[in-house]
Amino acid sequence: MNDQTFSLQPFPSIKSLSNLKIAGNISRNGNQLVIRYMLEGYLKEIAIAPPSNTPSRKHELWEDTCFEFFVGIKDSQRYWEFNLSPAGHWNVYRFDGYRQGMQEERAFENLSFNVQNQADALILVLDVDLDKIISVKQAIEVAITTVIKHRNDEVTYWALTHQGAEADFHLRDSFIVKL
């Protein structure tokens, strides 16, 4: 099993940031991937969608507070983008190369995850079987990211590393977690 902790950094900007911290851990055991995010700080300033009674696949979750990660196969341009809303909504997209050939990944019909929303912390945990999209023998590279929408409609972009002049989670240079 490969288990790694992470801490996300905001994209450098002149915008004032709340006293936020986004950290967690990711592990791969066989083809079972578990990722745990913990958002801590003054969450009253953050726009967090309430839990949905009917979580479903939805588009453009990144326009609001959204936890994301990108999985690429080592030495391949193909990758997947996973979007997880605190409301329970989700989506997975497949790309053939950098921002090319975007399609909903139909191998996943459902993606359930656990969200605990507390006064000063939000914890999101996803346990997903990657067998539907990659072989257990394939090494993967992961980028871990989060979009935070503030109540004043400001948006901040958080990632393990920011490799571009603008916030761009799709840059393969930022897929730095090796599992």
VMD Tcl script that builds the backbone (N, CA, C; Angstrom):
set m [mol new atoms 537]
animate dup $m
set s [atomselect $m all]
$s set {name element resname resid chain x y z} {
  {N N MET 1 A 0.851 -1.193 0.000}
  {CA C MET 1 A 0.000 0.000 0.000}
  {C C MET 1 A 0.885 1.239 0.000}
  {N N ASN 2 A 0.477 2.223 -0.762}
  {CA C ASN 2 A 1.193 3.488 -0.859}
  {C C ASN 2 A 0.292 4.570 -0.271}
  {N N ASP 3 A 0.709 5.183 0.837}
  {CA C ASP 3 A -0.090 6.190 1.538}
  {C C ASP 3 A 0.734 7.462 1.663}
  {N N GLN 4 A 0.175 8.583 1.198}
  {CA C GLN 4 A 0.901 9.855 1.252}
  {C C GLN 4 A 0.000 10.956 1.797}
  {N N THR 5 A 0.590 11.835 2.585}
  {CA C THR 5 A -0.147 13.000 3.070}
  {C C THR 5 A 0.083 14.152 2.101}
  {N N PHE 6 A -0.828 15.128 2.132}
  {CA C PHE 6 A -0.664 16.289 1.259}
  {C C PHE 6 A -1.178 17.543 1.950}
  {N N SER 7 A -0.698 18.675 1.455}
  {CA C SER 7 A -1.159 19.993 1.881}
  {C C SER 7 A -1.234 20.855 0.624}
  {N N LEU 8 A -2.411 21.423 0.371}
  {CA C LEU 8 A -2.603 22.220 -0.836}
  {C C LEU 8 A -2.246 23.680 -0.583}
  {N N GLN 9 A -1.791 24.328 -1.633}
  {CA C GLN 9 A -1.400 25.736 -1.574}
  {C C GLN 9 A -2.310 26.546 -2.488}
  {N N PRO 10 A -2.688 27.768 -2.078}
  {CA C PRO 10 A -3.499 28.595 -2.970}
  {C C PRO 10 A -2.653 29.130 -4.119}
  {N N PHE 11 A -3.292 29.317 -5.277}
  {CA C PHE 11 A -2.588 29.951 -6.381}
  {C C PHE 11 A -2.227 31.362 -5.943}
  {N N PRO 12 A -0.979 31.774 -6.130}
  {CA C PRO 12 A -0.577 33.115 -5.695}
  {C C PRO 12 A -1.412 34.195 -6.379}
  {N N SER 13 A -1.986 35.068 -5.572}
  {CA C SER 13 A -2.783 36.161 -6.127}
  {C C SER 13 A -2.780 37.308 -5.137}
  {N N ILE 14 A -3.339 38.428 -5.564}
  {CA C ILE 14 A -3.413 39.577 -4.672}
  {C C ILE 14 A -4.673 39.526 -3.812}
  {N N LYS 15 A -5.545 38.529 -4.075}
  {CA C LYS 15 A -6.778 38.409 -3.296}
  {C C LYS 15 A -6.452 38.010 -1.864}
  {N N SER 16 A -7.218 38.561 -0.956}
  {CA C SER 16 A -7.024 38.174 0.437}
  {C C SER 16 A -7.650 36.797 0.644}
  {N N LEU 17 A -6.962 35.949 1.375}
  {CA C LEU 17 A -7.450 34.604 1.628}
  {C C LEU 17 A -7.886 34.471 3.077}
  {N N SER 18 A -8.929 33.725 3.265}
  {CA C SER 18 A -9.341 33.412 4.624}
  {C C SER 18 A -8.244 32.567 5.255}
  {N N ASN 19 A -8.310 32.423 6.531}
  {CA C ASN 19 A -7.356 31.582 7.230}
  {C C ASN 19 A -7.755 30.127 6.995}
  {N N LEU 20 A -7.480 29.630 5.779}
  {CA C LEU 20 A -7.875 28.278 5.399}
  {C C LEU 20 A -6.667 27.367 5.305}
  {N N LYS 21 A -6.933 26.092 5.530}
  {CA C LYS 21 A -5.927 25.060 5.342}
  {C C LYS 21 A -6.634 23.884 4.682}
  {N N ILE 22 A -6.017 23.341 3.632}
  {CA C ILE 22 A -6.551 22.153 2.966}
  {C C ILE 22 A -5.445 21.109 2.963}
  {N N ALA 23 A -5.707 20.013 3.642}
  {CA C ALA 23 A -4.721 18.938 3.754}
  {C C ALA 23 A -5.457 17.613 3.675}
  {N N GLY 24 A -4.698 16.546 3.695}
  {CA C GLY 24 A -5.322 15.231 3.684}
  {C C GLY 24 A -4.335 14.141 3.393}
  {N N ASN 25 A -4.866 13.019 2.932}
  {CA C ASN 25 A -4.000 11.915 2.541}
  {C C ASN 25 A -4.647 11.136 1.404}
  {N N ILE 26 A -3.793 10.439 0.663}
  {CA C ILE 26 A -4.225 9.625 -0.467}
  {C C ILE 26 A -3.464 8.318 -0.400}
  {N N SER 27 A -4.158 7.221 -0.727}
  {CA C SER 27 A -3.498 5.920 -0.719}
  {C C SER 27 A -4.050 5.056 -1.839}
  {N N ARG 28 A -3.226 4.121 -2.244}
  {CA C ARG 28 A -3.629 3.137 -3.253}
  {C C ARG 28 A -3.226 1.766 -2.755}
  {N N ASN 29 A -4.202 0.896 -2.656}
  {CA C ASN 29 A -3.971 -0.485 -2.263}
  {C C ASN 29 A -4.546 -1.355 -3.373}
  {N N GLY 30 A -3.678 -1.951 -4.172}
  {CA C GLY 30 A -4.138 -2.614 -5.388}
  {C C GLY 30 A -4.661 -1.536 -6.317}
  {N N ASN 31 A -5.934 -1.608 -6.657}
  {CA C ASN 31 A -6.529 -0.560 -7.487}
  {C C ASN 31 A -7.584 0.226 -6.716}
  {N N GLN 32 A -7.575 0.069 -5.391}
  {CA C GLN 32 A -8.488 0.829 -4.532}
  {C C GLN 32 A -7.798 2.133 -4.150}
  {N N LEU 33 A -8.386 3.251 -4.544}
  {CA C LEU 33 A -7.834 4.567 -4.248}
  {C C LEU 33 A -8.697 5.222 -3.178}
  {N N VAL 34 A -8.052 5.693 -2.119}
  {CA C VAL 34 A -8.763 6.402 -1.053}
  {C C VAL 34 A -8.134 7.776 -0.931}
  {N N ILE 35 A -8.976 8.810 -1.009}
  {CA C ILE 35 A -8.493 10.177 -0.824}
  {C C ILE 35 A -9.343 10.845 0.248}
  {N N ARG 36 A -8.661 11.547 1.141}
  {CA C ARG 36 A -9.327 12.231 2.256}
  {C C ARG 36 A -8.857 13.680 2.266}
  {N N TYR 37 A -9.808 14.590 2.122}
  {CA C TYR 37 A -9.540 16.026 2.195}
  {C C TYR 37 A -10.025 16.544 3.547}
  {N N MET 38 A -9.291 17.495 4.110}
  {CA C MET 38 A -9.771 18.201 5.297}
  {C C MET 38 A -9.582 19.691 5.055}
  {N N LEU 39 A -10.705 20.400 4.978}
  {CA C LEU 39 A -10.717 21.851 4.826}
  {C C LEU 39 A -10.957 22.428 6.209}
  {N N GLU 40 A -10.012 23.221 6.691}
  {CA C GLU 40 A -10.122 23.800 8.033}
  {C C GLU 40 A -10.007 25.311 7.965}
  {N N GLY 41 A -10.652 25.971 8.910}
  {CA C GLY 41 A -10.571 27.419 8.999}
  {C C GLY 41 A -11.931 28.024 9.267}
  {N N TYR 42 A -12.044 29.308 8.960}
  {CA C TYR 42 A -13.295 30.032 9.177}
  {C C TYR 42 A -14.215 29.750 7.995}
  {N N LEU 43 A -14.976 28.657 8.089}
  {CA C LEU 43 A -15.765 28.181 6.960}
  {C C LEU 43 A -17.015 29.006 6.690}
  {N N LYS 44 A -17.379 29.900 7.583}
  {CA C LYS 44 A -18.547 30.752 7.355}
  {C C LYS 44 A -18.343 31.668 6.145}
  {N N GLU 45 A -17.083 31.908 5.769}
  {CA C GLU 45 A -16.781 32.740 4.605}
  {C C GLU 45 A -16.838 31.956 3.291}
  {N N ILE 46 A -16.968 30.643 3.383}
  {CA C ILE 46 A -16.922 29.779 2.205}
  {C C ILE 46 A -18.336 29.386 1.786}
  {N N ALA 47 A -18.598 29.412 0.485}
  {CA C ALA 47 A -19.888 28.947 -0.046}
  {C C ALA 47 A -19.820 27.425 -0.150}
  {N N ILE 48 A -20.502 26.753 0.749}
  {CA C ILE 48 A -20.521 25.289 0.785}
  {C C ILE 48 A -21.964 24.842 0.590}
  {N N ALA 49 A -22.191 24.120 -0.493}
  {CA C ALA 49 A -23.547 23.641 -0.795}
  {C C ALA 49 A -23.984 22.648 0.284}
  {N N PRO 50 A -25.237 22.750 0.725}
  {CA C PRO 50 A -25.736 21.801 1.738}
  {C C PRO 50 A -25.855 20.399 1.139}
  {N N PRO 51 A -25.835 19.367 1.987}
  {CA C PRO 51 A -25.944 17.993 1.482}
  {C C PRO 51 A -27.236 17.786 0.702}
  {N N SER 52 A -27.126 17.077 -0.401}
  {CA C SER 52 A -28.287 16.773 -1.231}
  {C C SER 52 A -28.882 15.436 -0.803}
  {N N ASN 53 A -30.202 15.347 -0.821}
  {CA C ASN 53 A -30.865 14.077 -0.547}
  {C C ASN 53 A -30.733 13.119 -1.719}
  {N N THR 54 A -30.429 13.668 -2.886}
  {CA C THR 54 A -30.296 12.846 -4.095}
  {C C THR 54 A -29.018 13.222 -4.849}
  {N N PRO 55 A -27.849 12.868 -4.292}
  {CA C PRO 55 A -26.602 13.195 -4.988}
  {C C PRO 55 A -26.568 12.526 -6.358}
  {N N SER 56 A -26.040 13.250 -7.344}
  {CA C SER 56 A -26.026 12.711 -8.703}
  {C C SER 56 A -24.849 13.277 -9.492}
  {N N ARG 57 A -24.672 12.738 -10.694}
  {CA C ARG 57 A -23.655 13.236 -11.618}
  {C C ARG 57 A -24.100 14.605 -12.117}
  {N N LYS 58 A -23.228 15.598 -12.001}
  {CA C LYS 58 A -23.555 16.953 -12.449}
  {C C LYS 58 A -22.347 17.556 -13.159}
  {N N HIS 59 A -22.633 18.459 -14.063}
  {CA C HIS 59 A -21.583 19.163 -14.805}
  {C C HIS 59 A -21.190 20.461 -14.097}
  {N N GLU 60 A -19.991 20.920 -14.403}
  {CA C GLU 60 A -19.476 22.229 -13.984}
  {C C GLU 60 A -19.482 22.427 -12.478}
  {N N LEU 61 A -19.185 21.370 -11.749}
  {CA C LEU 61 A -19.098 21.476 -10.287}
  {C C LEU 61 A -17.982 22.421 -9.869}
  {N N TRP 62 A -16.978 22.612 -10.724}
  {CA C TRP 62 A -15.840 23.479 -10.419}
  {C C TRP 62 A -16.218 24.956 -10.357}
  {N N GLU 63 A -17.450 25.298 -10.711}
  {CA C GLU 63 A -17.872 26.695 -10.593}
  {C C GLU 63 A -18.202 27.070 -9.152}
  {N N ASP 64 A -18.285 26.082 -8.276}
  {CA C ASP 64 A -18.523 26.292 -6.847}
  {C C ASP 64 A -17.435 25.562 -6.070}
  {N N THR 65 A -17.525 25.579 -4.763}
  {CA C THR 65 A -16.559 24.845 -3.955}
  {C C THR 65 A -16.595 23.380 -4.374}
  {N N CYS 66 A -15.425 22.861 -4.748}
  {CA C CYS 66 A -15.347 21.518 -5.326}
  {C C CYS 66 A -13.973 20.917 -5.034}
  {N N PHE 67 A -13.976 19.703 -4.569}
  {CA C PHE 67 A -12.734 18.966 -4.347}
  {C C PHE 67 A -12.471 18.145 -5.599}
  {N N GLU 68 A -11.236 18.206 -6.094}
  {CA C GLU 68 A -10.914 17.566 -7.355}
  {C C GLU 68 A -9.598 16.807 -7.238}
  {N N PHE 69 A -9.472 15.822 -8.085}
  {CA C PHE 69 A -8.163 15.220 -8.289}
  {C C PHE 69 A -8.107 14.677 -9.705}
  {N N PHE 70 A -6.900 14.563 -10.214}
  {CA C PHE 70 A -6.645 14.145 -11.584}
  {C C PHE 70 A -5.746 12.912 -11.533}
  {N N VAL 71 A -6.117 11.887 -12.283}
  {CA C VAL 71 A -5.355 10.640 -12.318}
  {C C VAL 71 A -4.858 10.424 -13.737}
  {N N GLY 72 A -3.547 10.313 -13.880}
  {CA C GLY 72 A -2.952 10.020 -15.173}
  {C C GLY 72 A -2.160 8.732 -15.098}
  {N N ILE 73 A -2.109 8.023 -16.205}
  {CA C ILE 73 A -1.286 6.828 -16.289}
  {C C ILE 73 A 0.130 7.272 -16.633}
  {N N LYS 74 A 1.089 6.757 -15.891}
  {CA C LYS 74 A 2.489 7.120 -16.139}
  {C C LYS 74 A 2.842 6.842 -17.600}
  {N N ASP 75 A 3.553 7.768 -18.229}
  {CA C ASP 75 A 4.010 7.670 -19.620}
  {C C ASP 75 A 2.869 7.623 -20.640}
  {N N SER 76 A 1.712 8.162 -20.261}
  {CA C SER 76 A 0.577 8.258 -21.181}
  {C C SER 76 A 0.006 9.664 -21.049}
  {N N GLN 77 A -0.574 10.179 -22.132}
  {CA C GLN 77 A -1.185 11.505 -22.059}
  {C C GLN 77 A -2.603 11.452 -21.515}
  {N N ARG 78 A -3.230 10.267 -21.511}
  {CA C ARG 78 A -4.611 10.123 -21.051}
  {C C ARG 78 A -4.688 10.375 -19.548}
  {N N TYR 79 A -5.775 11.052 -19.129}
  {CA C TYR 79 A -6.006 11.271 -17.703}
  {C C TYR 79 A -7.480 11.462 -17.427}
  {N N TRP 80 A -7.832 11.396 -16.138}
  {CA C TRP 80 A -9.212 11.539 -15.674}
  {C C TRP 80 A -9.282 12.642 -14.637}
  {N N GLU 81 A -10.371 13.381 -14.672}
  {CA C GLU 81 A -10.642 14.444 -13.692}
  {C C GLU 81 A -11.849 14.003 -12.860}
  {N N PHE 82 A -11.669 13.949 -11.546}
  {CA C PHE 82 A -12.737 13.608 -10.611}
  {C C PHE 82 A -13.171 14.884 -9.898}
  {N N ASN 83 A -14.476 15.198 -9.919}
  {CA C ASN 83 A -15.039 16.373 -9.248}
  {C C ASN 83 A -15.986 15.907 -8.160}
  {N N LEU 84 A -15.809 16.433 -6.946}
  {CA C LEU 84 A -16.605 16.026 -5.788}
  {C C LEU 84 A -17.129 17.272 -5.074}
  {N N SER 85 A -18.437 17.433 -5.057}
  {CA C SER 85 A -19.065 18.578 -4.400}
  {C C SER 85 A -19.391 18.228 -2.950}
  {N N PRO 86 A -19.238 19.173 -2.025}
  {CA C PRO 86 A -19.653 18.908 -0.638}
  {C C PRO 86 A -21.126 18.516 -0.526}
  {N N ALA 87 A -21.934 18.830 -1.548}
  {CA C ALA 87 A -23.352 18.458 -1.539}
  {C C ALA 87 A -23.543 16.973 -1.849}
  {N N GLY 88 A -22.481 16.314 -2.336}
  {CA C GLY 88 A -22.579 14.908 -2.694}
  {C C GLY 88 A -22.624 14.663 -4.192}
  {N N HIS 89 A -22.746 15.734 -4.979}
  {CA C HIS 89 A -22.746 15.601 -6.431}
  {C C HIS 89 A -21.323 15.300 -6.918}
  {N N TRP 90 A -21.229 14.730 -8.107}
  {CA C TRP 90 A -19.928 14.274 -8.593}
  {C C TRP 90 A -19.921 14.212 -10.121}
  {N N ASN 91 A -18.707 14.089 -10.660}
  {CA C ASN 91 A -18.541 13.758 -12.065}
  {C C ASN 91 A -17.113 13.281 -12.278}
  {N N VAL 92 A -16.919 12.516 -13.347}
  {CA C VAL 92 A -15.604 12.056 -13.767}
  {C C VAL 92 A -15.517 12.274 -15.272}
  {N N TYR 93 A -14.428 12.921 -15.700}
  {CA C TYR 93 A -14.197 13.189 -17.112}
  {C C TYR 93 A -12.909 12.505 -17.557}
  {N N ARG 94 A -12.903 12.048 -18.791}
  {CA C ARG 94 A -11.712 11.437 -19.385}
  {C C ARG 94 A -11.175 12.383 -20.444}
  {N N PHE 95 A -9.856 12.520 -20.486}
  {CA C PHE 95 A -9.177 13.357 -21.480}
  {C C PHE 95 A -8.150 12.508 -22.221}
  {N N ASP 96 A -8.014 12.751 -23.515}
  {CA C ASP 96 A -7.022 12.042 -24.330}
  {C C ASP 96 A -5.639 12.673 -24.204}
  {N N GLY 97 A -5.601 13.947 -23.899}
  {CA C GLY 97 A -4.366 14.704 -23.737}
  {C C GLY 97 A -4.714 16.014 -23.054}
  {N N TYR 98 A -3.755 16.904 -22.929}
  {CA C TYR 98 A -3.961 18.164 -22.225}
  {C C TYR 98 A -5.219 18.881 -22.725}
  {N N ARG 99 A -6.268 18.856 -21.897}
  {CA C ARG 99 A -7.547 19.502 -22.181}
  {C C ARG 99 A -8.156 19.084 -23.528}
  {N N GLN 100 A -7.828 17.885 -24.000}
  {CA C GLN 100 A -8.325 17.427 -25.304}
  {C C GLN 100 A -9.202 16.189 -25.150}
  {N N GLY 101 A -10.260 16.135 -25.939}
  {CA C GLY 101 A -11.121 14.964 -25.977}
  {C C GLY 101 A -11.936 14.745 -24.720}
  {N N MET 102 A -12.300 15.810 -24.043}
  {CA C MET 102 A -13.043 15.687 -22.786}
  {C C MET 102 A -14.374 14.963 -22.998}
  {N N GLN 103 A -14.574 13.896 -22.225}
  {CA C GLN 103 A -15.828 13.140 -22.252}
  {C C GLN 103 A -16.172 12.702 -20.838}
  {N N GLU 104 A -17.448 12.610 -20.541}
  {CA C GLU 104 A -17.847 11.999 -19.277}
  {C C GLU 104 A -17.361 10.568 -19.278}
  {N N GLU 105 A -16.773 10.152 -18.171}
  {CA C GLU 105 A -16.314 8.765 -18.053}
  {C C GLU 105 A -17.496 7.921 -17.614}
  {N N ARG 106 A -18.034 7.154 -18.546}
  {CA C ARG 106 A -19.238 6.351 -18.295}
  {C C ARG 106 A -18.948 5.062 -17.528}
  {N N ALA 107 A -17.677 4.739 -17.295}
  {CA C ALA 107 A -17.359 3.533 -16.521}
  {C C ALA 107 A -17.883 3.663 -15.086}
  {N N PHE 108 A -18.076 4.902 -14.638}
  {CA C PHE 108 A -18.614 5.139 -13.293}
  {C C PHE 108 A -20.078 5.542 -13.410}
  {N N GLU 109 A -20.943 4.739 -12.854}
  {CA C GLU 109 A -22.373 5.044 -12.847}
  {C C GLU 109 A -22.777 5.742 -11.561}
  {N N ASN 110 A -21.949 5.600 -10.548}
  {CA C ASN 110 A -22.206 6.203 -9.245}
  {C C ASN 110 A -20.865 6.428 -8.570}
  {N N LEU 111 A -20.766 7.461 -7.787}
  {CA C LEU 111 A -19.541 7.743 -7.049}
  {C C LEU 111 A -19.965 8.294 -5.690}
  {N N SER 112 A -20.086 7.427 -4.722}
  {CA C SER 112 A -20.524 7.898 -3.411}
  {C C SER 112 A -19.303 8.153 -2.529}
  {N N PHE 113 A -19.422 9.184 -1.730}
  {CA C PHE 113 A -18.344 9.561 -0.820}
  {C C PHE 113 A -18.957 10.156 0.425}
  {N N ASN 114 A -18.148 10.241 1.461}
  {CA C ASN 114 A -18.611 10.699 2.764}
  {C C ASN 114 A -18.188 12.152 2.986}
  {N N VAL 115 A -19.114 12.973 3.439}
  {CA C VAL 115 A -18.820 14.373 3.759}
  {C C VAL 115 A -19.269 14.643 5.190}
  {N N GLN 116 A -18.358 15.166 5.992}
  {CA C GLN 116 A -18.683 15.597 7.354}
  {C C GLN 116 A -18.448 17.097 7.421}
  {N N ASN 117 A -19.512 17.849 7.631}
  {CA C ASN 117 A -19.408 19.306 7.692}
  {C C ASN 117 A -19.554 19.736 9.142}
  {N N GLN 118 A -18.468 20.251 9.718}
  {CA C GLN 118 A -18.452 20.707 11.101}
  {C C GLN 118 A -18.285 22.224 11.111}
  {N N ALA 119 A -18.326 22.816 12.282}
  {CA C ALA 119 A -18.253 24.278 12.385}
  {C C ALA 119 A -16.963 24.841 11.791}
  {N N ASP 120 A -15.836 24.201 12.055}
  {CA C ASP 120 A -14.556 24.739 11.594}
  {C C ASP 120 A -13.783 23.774 10.704}
  {N N ALA 121 A -14.451 22.727 10.219}
  {CA C ALA 121 A -13.779 21.765 9.338}
  {C C ALA 121 A -14.801 21.046 8.454}
  {N N LEU 122 A -14.370 20.750 7.262}
  {CA C LEU 122 A -15.157 19.926 6.358}
  {C C LEU 122 A -14.243 18.783 5.926}
  {N N ILE 123 A -14.726 17.563 6.096}
  {CA C ILE 123 A -13.938 16.391 5.734}
  {C C ILE 123 A -14.679 15.644 4.629}
  {N N LEU 124 A -13.966 15.322 3.570}
  {CA C LEU 124 A -14.538 14.577 2.455}
  {C C LEU 124 A -13.642 13.370 2.205}
  {N N VAL 125 A -14.255 12.174 2.140}
  {CA C VAL 125 A -13.497 10.940 1.925}
  {C C VAL 125 A -14.132 10.146 0.792}
  {N N LEU 126 A -13.325 9.804 -0.193}
  {CA C LEU 126 A -13.757 8.982 -1.322}
  {C C LEU 126 A -12.918 7.713 -1.342}
  {N N ASP 127 A -13.584 6.588 -1.505}
  {CA C ASP 127 A -12.942 5.284 -1.668}
  {C C ASP 127 A -13.453 4.748 -3.007}
  {N N VAL 128 A -12.578 4.678 -4.012}
  {CA C VAL 128 A -13.012 4.322 -5.359}
  {C C VAL 128 A -12.143 3.211 -5.941}
  {N N ASP 129 A -12.778 2.299 -6.637}
  {CA C ASP 129 A -12.094 1.218 -7.332}
  {C C ASP 129 A -11.761 1.693 -8.740}
  {N N LEU 130 A -10.484 1.731 -9.075}
  {CA C LEU 130 A -10.044 2.224 -10.381}
  {C C LEU 130 A -10.022 1.146 -11.456}
  {N N ASP 131 A -10.413 -0.097 -11.110}
  {CA C ASP 131 A -10.401 -1.203 -12.076}
  {C C ASP 131 A -11.134 -0.878 -13.364}
  {N N LYS 132 A -12.146 -0.028 -13.282}
  {CA C LYS 132 A -12.957 0.274 -14.461}
  {C C LYS 132 A -12.211 1.122 -15.492}
  {N N ILE 133 A -11.126 1.772 -15.062}
  {CA C ILE 133 A -10.435 2.673 -15.997}
  {C C ILE 133 A -8.957 2.355 -16.196}
  {N N ILE 134 A -8.318 1.702 -15.230}
  {CA C ILE 134 A -6.895 1.385 -15.381}
  {C C ILE 134 A -6.598 0.002 -14.817}
  {N N SER 135 A -5.485 -0.548 -15.236}
  {CA C SER 135 A -5.034 -1.837 -14.727}
  {C C SER 135 A -4.308 -1.631 -13.406}
  {N N VAL 136 A -4.424 -2.604 -12.525}
  {CA C VAL 136 A -3.746 -2.529 -11.231}
  {C C VAL 136 A -2.224 -2.469 -11.412}
  {N N LYS 137 A -1.746 -2.939 -12.566}
  {CA C LYS 137 A -0.299 -2.956 -12.829}
  {C C LYS 137 A 0.233 -1.605 -13.293}
  {N N GLN 138 A -0.658 -0.700 -13.668}
  {CA C GLN 138 A -0.217 0.591 -14.189}
  {C C GLN 138 A 0.104 1.565 -13.066}
  {N N ALA 139 A 1.255 2.194 -13.160}
  {CA C ALA 139 A 1.614 3.250 -12.213}
  {C C ALA 139 A 0.805 4.497 -12.567}
  {N N ILE 140 A 0.334 5.187 -11.546}
  {CA C ILE 140 A -0.437 6.406 -11.798}
  {C C ILE 140 A 0.235 7.616 -11.178}
  {N N GLU 141 A -0.095 8.769 -11.750}
  {CA C GLU 141 A 0.370 10.060 -11.258}
  {C C GLU 141 A -0.874 10.891 -10.973}
  {N N VAL 142 A -0.881 11.550 -9.813}
  {CA C VAL 142 A -2.089 12.230 -9.354}
  {C C VAL 142 A -1.804 13.696 -9.051}
  {N N ALA 143 A -2.740 14.548 -9.448}
  {CA C ALA 143 A -2.752 15.959 -9.044}
  {C C ALA 143 A -3.945 16.120 -8.101}
  {N N ILE 144 A -3.733 16.757 -6.971}
  {CA C ILE 144 A -4.803 16.953 -5.987}
  {C C ILE 144 A -5.089 18.445 -5.909}
  {N N THR 145 A -6.374 18.805 -6.054}
  {CA C THR 145 A -6.742 20.214 -6.188}
  {C C THR 145 A -8.071 20.492 -5.490}
  {N N THR 146 A -8.349 21.755 -5.301}
  {CA C THR 146 A -9.634 22.181 -4.744}
  {C C THR 146 A -9.953 23.584 -5.251}
  {N N VAL 147 A -11.216 23.791 -5.573}
  {CA C VAL 147 A -11.715 25.121 -5.905}
  {C C VAL 147 A -12.526 25.583 -4.701}
  {N N ILE 148 A -12.216 26.757 -4.193}
  {CA C ILE 148 A -12.946 27.318 -3.056}
  {C C ILE 148 A -13.675 28.576 -3.516}
  {N N LYS 149 A -14.994 28.538 -3.401}
  {CA C LYS 149 A -15.786 29.728 -3.717}
  {C C LYS 149 A -16.165 30.402 -2.406}
  {N N HIS 150 A -15.798 31.662 -2.309}
  {CA C HIS 150 A -16.082 32.434 -1.103}
  {C C HIS 150 A -17.485 33.041 -1.219}
  {N N ARG 151 A -18.069 33.373 -0.110}
  {CA C ARG 151 A -19.434 33.924 -0.104}
  {C C ARG 151 A -19.522 35.234 -0.887}
  {N N ASN 152 A -18.408 35.956 -1.034}
  {CA C ASN 152 A -18.411 37.195 -1.822}
  {C C ASN 152 A -18.173 36.918 -3.310}
  {N N ASP 153 A -18.268 35.638 -3.717}
  {CA C ASP 153 A -18.100 35.161 -5.100}
  {C C ASP 153 A -16.659 35.122 -5.586}
  {N N GLU 154 A -15.687 35.481 -4.726}
  {CA C GLU 154 A -14.293 35.276 -5.095}
  {C C GLU 154 A -14.037 33.783 -5.163}
  {N N VAL 155 A -13.172 33.395 -6.062}
  {CA C VAL 155 A -12.811 31.987 -6.192}
  {C C VAL 155 A -11.300 31.870 -6.028}
  {N N THR 156 A -10.874 30.902 -5.224}
  {CA C THR 156 A -9.445 30.625 -5.084}
  {C C THR 156 A -9.197 29.189 -5.503}
  {N N TYR 157 A -7.995 28.966 -6.036}
  {CA C TYR 157 A -7.623 27.678 -6.601}
  {C C TYR 157 A -6.454 27.105 -5.799}
  {N N TRP 158 A -6.624 25.895 -5.310}
  {CA C TRP 158 A -5.657 25.257 -4.433}
  {C C TRP 158 A -5.122 23.988 -5.091}
  {N N ALA 159 A -3.827 23.757 -4.971}
  {CA C ALA 159 A -3.223 22.563 -5.564}
  {C C ALA 159 A -1.943 22.222 -4.813}
  {N N LEU 160 A -1.428 21.029 -5.085}
  {CA C LEU 160 A -0.141 20.630 -4.509}
  {C C LEU 160 A 0.960 21.549 -5.003}
  {N N THR 161 A 0.870 21.910 -6.278}
  {CA C THR 161 A 1.845 22.788 -6.906}
  {C C THR 161 A 1.148 23.533 -8.037}
  {N N HIS 162 A 1.610 24.727 -8.316}
  {CA C HIS 162 A 1.070 25.524 -9.422}
  {C C HIS 162 A 2.203 25.734 -10.422}
  {N N GLN 163 A 2.093 25.103 -11.583}
  {CA C GLN 163 A 3.183 25.124 -12.562}
  {C C GLN 163 A 3.015 26.183 -13.643}
  {N N GLY 164 A 1.813 26.751 -13.776}
  {CA C GLY 164 A 1.573 27.703 -14.856}
  {C C GLY 164 A 1.496 29.139 -14.378}
  {N N ALA 165 A 1.435 30.051 -15.345}
  {CA C ALA 165 A 1.293 31.473 -15.040}
  {C C ALA 165 A -0.105 31.776 -14.522}
  {N N GLU 166 A -1.055 30.906 -14.860}
  {CA C GLU 166 A -2.422 30.997 -14.350}
  {C C GLU 166 A -2.755 29.673 -13.679}
  {N N ALA 167 A -3.754 29.680 -12.818}
  {CA C ALA 167 A -4.179 28.434 -12.183}
  {C C ALA 167 A -4.679 27.477 -13.257}
  {N N ASP 168 A -4.039 26.321 -13.382}
  {CA C ASP 168 A -4.409 25.337 -14.402}
  {C C ASP 168 A -4.130 23.944 -13.853}
  {N N PHE 169 A -5.179 23.290 -13.390}
  {CA C PHE 169 A -5.041 21.982 -12.769}
  {C C PHE 169 A -4.705 20.879 -13.772}
  {N N HIS 170 A -4.859 21.134 -15.064}
  {CA C HIS 170 A -4.656 20.108 -16.084}
  {C C HIS 170 A -3.202 19.940 -16.501}
  {N N LEU 171 A -2.328 20.834 -16.082}
  {CA C LEU 171 A -0.922 20.737 -16.476}
  {C C LEU 171 A -0.311 19.457 -15.918}
  {N N ARG 172 A 0.228 18.641 -16.772}
  {CA C ARG 172 A 0.737 17.329 -16.354}
  {C C ARG 172 A 1.910 17.458 -15.379}
  {N N ASP 173 A 2.626 18.574 -15.408}
  {CA C ASP 173 A 3.724 18.798 -14.459}
  {C C ASP 173 A 3.232 18.865 -13.021}
  {N N SER 174 A 1.921 19.034 -12.829}
  {CA C SER 174 A 1.410 19.105 -11.457}
  {C C SER 174 A 0.838 17.770 -10.967}
  {N N PHE 175 A 0.956 16.719 -11.770}
  {CA C PHE 175 A 0.562 15.371 -11.346}
  {C C PHE 175 A 1.759 14.769 -10.610}
  {N N ILE 176 A 1.993 15.219 -9.382}
  {CA C ILE 176 A 3.260 14.907 -8.703}
  {C C ILE 176 A 3.173 13.767 -7.689}
  {N N VAL 177 A 1.984 13.292 -7.368}
  {CA C VAL 177 A 1.859 12.159 -6.453}
  {C C VAL 177 A 1.980 10.879 -7.285}
  {N N LYS 178 A 2.929 10.035 -6.932}
  {CA C LYS 178 A 3.163 8.785 -7.657}
  {C C LYS 178 A 2.593 7.626 -6.838}
  {N N LEU 179 A 1.660 6.883 -7.422}
  {CA C LEU 179 A 1.047 5.743 -6.731}
  {C C LEU 179 A 1.073 4.500 -7.618}
}
mol reanalyze $m
mol bondsrecalc $m
mol representation Tube
mol addrep $m
